[in-house]
Amino acid sequence: MPQYHILGQVPHKRHTVFKKPDGTLYAEELVSSEGFSSVYSLIYHCHPPTLIKETGKPYSAEPKIACQRHMCHESFEGFHIAPEKDYLKSRKAILVNDDLHISLAAPASSTKDYFFKNADADEVIFVHEGSGKISTIYGSITFSYGDYLVIPRGTIYQIFFDTPANRLLITESFSPVETCKRYRNEYGQLLEHSPYCERDIRKPQNLETHDEKGDFLVLIKKQGMIYPYTYASHPFDAIGWDGNLYPWALSIHDFEPITGRLHQPPPVHQTFEARNYVICSFVPRLFDYHPQAIPAPYNHSNIDSDEVLYYVEGEFMSRKNVSKGMITLHPAGIPHGPHPGTVEKSIGAKETKELAVMIDTFKPLYLTEDALSIKNKNYYKSWIE
């Protein structure tokens, strides 16, 4: 998990008097996860974070499920999701279950007119195309191609793009997103065999205190609905904060691949974990170095999980006709493997330049109507020569 971090001014002791220059008190807020049983941060506001002027009419953001029972290999053209100006409207859920929603987005503008809070889910935003920064009460994080942005639930944020064309893969997680337990020691420090370490994790910086009153629109997502709230003070009014709960970033380009003499199984690519699913990173790497090694993955039956692969860049040794932003879904219950001819072609190859994000879920995924609109027909027949 991210380590302790502090920005701005905080009192010497928590839950004690902390006065502004005019003698009035700063408002302390505990932001905790899993009740009071997991990581948390303490934030010191210029104004109480409870100053609600009015609430607007909620509206649905629930994904429209087209198919719940499903056992067929599928492929989707992710870049066929049309760009939309508004950030929230651009987010299209493609594959969903009770543990997570996998969405694609092509936002064409920043969230200058409102703030957003996901009260249900941690968000992992993978930046496929575009650059910019996210602003929060904890500070800001700049991002660019290949970044994972991990935003804990309950974090109010704005996202600002430097680029007019942006492509995002968004995972909404209904359980906390964590670094992998097998990469950590009992104190939470990442171990020597971890494919990334604390130096690779980018924490919020440049805390800006907005001591402002007015009308500030915050769109809050809760149980599939968007609730418009107008607050009387700026959401980013912290004079300081400290703790272990905050947004952070990790670049897929900083993930160091684990290789071996023979083909390594998918868990070596694991990057994050949550309840009933994992997120993995496939990055450029040397192939297996046994003299008789077959670099292409073997046929396998992922009998307990659905496998989602999001193709980012490069040529993929086990797949034909791959395009940028393509998603493949290989559901539990039936085997899948390399396309015809790719096994033979891989023998003797020394390296791969592929870049991809994989999400393995341990409960079946449902297809949405937006998924059907970008579906490649007859993908399940692509193993027949």
Summary of the structure (lengths in Angstrom):
residues: 385
radius of gyration: 22.1
end to end distance: 46.2
largest distance: 77.9
contacts: 1201
relative contact order: 0.21
helix: 8%
strand: 41%
